[in-house]
Amino acid sequence: MRILSRLTLVVGAIWLAATLAFLLIHLAPGGPAVALGGDSGAPGYLEEVARIYGLDRPLHEVYLAWLGNLLCGDLGFSYRSQQPVLTLVLDRLPVTLALIGPALVVSGLAGVALGLAWLPRPDKPHRGFVAAMAALHALPSYLVGQGLIVVFALWLGVLPVQGLVDERVPAGGGARLVDMARHLVLPVLALALHHVAFTALLTRARVAGELSRPYIVTAAAKGLPSHAVERRHALPNALLGIVTLFGARLGAFVAGAVVVETVFALPGLGRLAVTSAIARDHPVVIGIVLVTTAIVVLGNLATDMVLRWLDPRLAEGRS
Amino acid sequence: MSRFRAGAVAALAFFYLLCLLLSPRGALDALAMDLAFMPPSLAHPMGTDDLGRDMLEALAQGGRTSLLVASLTACLALLLGAAVGLVAALGPAALDEILMRAADIVVSLPALLFAILVAALFGGSAVNLALVLGLTRWPVIARLVRAEALVLRETDFVRASVSVGTPPIALAVRHIIPHASSAALSATGIVFGGAVLAESALAYVGLGDPRLTSWGQLIASGFAFVTHAWWMWAFPAAALCGASALAGLAADQPSDERSTG
């Protein structure tokens, strides 16, 4: 049942994103033909665009054809690069995933570890830690990225400033992979640190909340050391809430990727969205909006699976 | 609302007024070119930029843009979110189900990418950005208002009021809203802070309102000179972080576990 409602969420979100994009194209100044094909100024060009996209038909037919095309994976045609949008998007997607994936892992693991290390104690409330994390959380990721560039790339010179590959490294083979990983260290950190702060504070609050429960008193009364009580007993119970709220931030990771890819000049989806928007290559922007919507809702679905694995009661429909 | 949060809201309002006072003119006036890259001095407390413009005035104008977008976004999201949250909690169960499903769907849309699409199609505009953010961020507020209203609905004083025949709208206005306002304002603070960051991010990547100065745009152009004219980068960065941190304090985020970003 829950999975079914999750699937309606996936379909609903993608449908809503597609419909909003359709509405925006038709409301845009100049009309849908200009929005989809640009205006070359050549006589008969816009009529040709309208014919190719089938815009000369009644609006509801155009809309249904639009949804149908999307369903078949046809995201339109980029008039800047003269390539199908899907090809462009699939070309850039691995870079964005290589940025978001490690950032998710780093912020999840580091956040939980930090939160556990600085649990509030009666004698030590660790207010300084909370203030530091709140301050880190207030920093936009591009500022963090710029700070990291200044320190690690310009001053210390240990990591590259920007880009994904160093052309001096021969293509193919392990050296290229190591080089790419080196180029991704700072962007991943820039994207992750904001969420590390959030996860640390969340973990701290949730585990501390569990620590006042009776089962914790029992575990402590059995003589378990406090770290075992916190890690084996309190953390698994607190993890449900942590994973739920962490999963709700997937959209923020995607939005963060847009600016981080700009700071570090990474050839990912976010950078493509920005350069296409500036070049008024709208079909590409729309394709990226739809693909990122799909990534976010599928990620939410995955979060739900993790929650069911963590708490079998959810799978049985109880609780 | 705690004194702490009230103080943060007051500080934001104070800085907004300060920005209005410090930037009476609409556009930045270029000074003489020989005044470019002046470090902070008495005449120009935050120095001048690469075109000899006063950084303090640029900063104040950026503050106006940032807070204009964030305030519009927060108002729109608060109105929509409070209305949806109240109707969901106090209306029929079927409507509640539909509204909360809709909220789940809307909140999973990538707001920043839609903002980029709107900026591409209609041109960068502060009002358009606030519309996109407000229309996609209201579920954050709606969920909290609904949760508060559901708890309040079962309290004795609300049941008593229902039993003497108070109509639903009067019930919401007189009993639910006053008690749910703290949670609603906390969520509004989250939306406000998110809008400050989103506005600066769009301006940073070059898709902001071309008619307005923005902290994000100042940070982007200042970073090009970060090793030569630190003030061009440091002051806008500090202003942006300050506004974002104040919004976080006003919302009691992120130590408040209700925050859903």
Boltz contact constraints between the chains, C-beta under 6 A:
constraints:
  - contact:
      token1: [A, 9]
      token2: [B, 104]
      max_distance: 6.0
  - contact:
      token1: [A, 12]
      token2: [B, 105]
      max_distance: 6.0
  - contact:
      token1: [A, 13]
      token2: [B, 105]
      max_distance: 6.0
  - contact:
      token1: [A, 13]
      token2: [B, 108]
      max_distance: 6.0
  - contact:
      token1: [A, 16]
      token2: [B, 105]
      max_distance: 6.0
  - contact:
      token1: [A, 17]
      token2: [B, 109]
      max_distance: 6.0
  - contact:
      token1: [A, 24]
      token2: [B, 121]
      max_distance: 6.0
  - contact:
      token1: [A, 28]
      token2: [B, 121]
      max_distance: 6.0
  - contact:
      token1: [A, 35]
      token2: [B, 121]
      max_distance: 6.0
  - contact:
      token1: [A, 137]
      token2: [B, 254]
      max_distance: 6.0
  - contact:
      token1: [A, 138]
      token2: [B, 241]
      max_distance: 6.0
  - contact:
      token1: [A, 138]
      token2: [B, 244]
      max_distance: 6.0
  - contact:
      token1: [A, 138]
      token2: [B, 245]
      max_distance: 6.0
  - contact:
      token1: [A, 138]
      token2: [B, 248]
      max_distance: 6.0
  - contact:
      token1: [A, 139]
      token2: [B, 241]
      max_distance: 6.0
  - contact:
      token1: [A, 140]
      token2: [B, 197]
      max_distance: 6.0
  - contact:
      token1: [A, 142]
      token2: [B, 204]
      max_distance: 6.0
  - contact:
      token1: [A, 143]
      token2: [B, 237]
      max_distance: 6.0
  - contact:
      token1: [A, 146]
      token2: [B, 223]
      max_distance: 6.0
  - contact:
      token1: [A, 198]
      token2: [B, 254]
      max_distance: 6.0
  - contact:
      token1: [A, 201]
      token2: [B, 254]
      max_distance: 6.0
  - contact:
      token1: [A, 201]
      token2: [B, 255]
      max_distance: 6.0
  - contact:
      token1: [A, 205]
      token2: [B, 257]
      max_distance: 6.0
  - contact:
      token1: [A, 248]
      token2: [B, 260]
      max_distance: 6.0
  - contact:
      token1: [A, 249]
      token2: [B, 261]
      max_distance: 6.0
  - contact:
      token1: [A, 251]
      token2: [B, 110]
      max_distance: 6.0
  - contact:
      token1: [A, 252]
      token2: [B, 261]
      max_distance: 6.0
  - contact:
      token1: [A, 254]
      token2: [B, 110]
      max_distance: 6.0
  - contact:
      token1: [A, 255]
      token2: [B, 112]
      max_distance: 6.0
  - contact:
      token1: [A, 258]
      token2: [B, 112]
      max_distance: 6.0
  - contact:
      token1: [A, 259]
      token2: [B, 201]
      max_distance: 6.0
  - contact:
      token1: [A, 262]
      token2: [B, 205]
      max_distance: 6.0
  - contact:
      token1: [A, 273]
      token2: [B, 116]
      max_distance: 6.0
  - contact:
      token1: [A, 274]
      token2: [B, 205]
      max_distance: 6.0
  - contact:
      token1: [A, 277]
      token2: [B, 116]
      max_distance: 6.0
  - contact:
      token1: [A, 277]
      token2: [B, 120]
      max_distance: 6.0
  - contact:
      token1: [A, 277]
      token2: [B, 207]
      max_distance: 6.0
  - contact:
      token1: [A, 278]
      token2: [B, 206]
      max_distance: 6.0
  - contact:
      token1: [A, 282]
      token2: [B, 120]
      max_distance: 6.0
  - contact:
      token1: [A, 285]
      token2: [B, 117]
      max_distance: 6.0
  - contact:
      token1: [A, 285]
      token2: [B, 120]
      max_distance: 6.0
  - contact:
      token1: [A, 289]
      token2: [B, 113]
      max_distance: 6.0
  - contact:
      token1: [A, 289]
      token2: [B, 117]
      max_distance: 6.0
  - contact:
      token1: [A, 292]
      token2: [B, 110]
      max_distance: 6.0
  - contact:
      token1: [A, 292]
      token2: [B, 113]
      max_distance: 6.0
  - contact:
      token1: [A, 293]
      token2: [B, 110]
      max_distance: 6.0
  - contact:
      token1: [A, 296]
      token2: [B, 108]
      max_distance: 6.0
  - contact:
      token1: [A, 297]
      token2: [B, 108]
      max_distance: 6.0
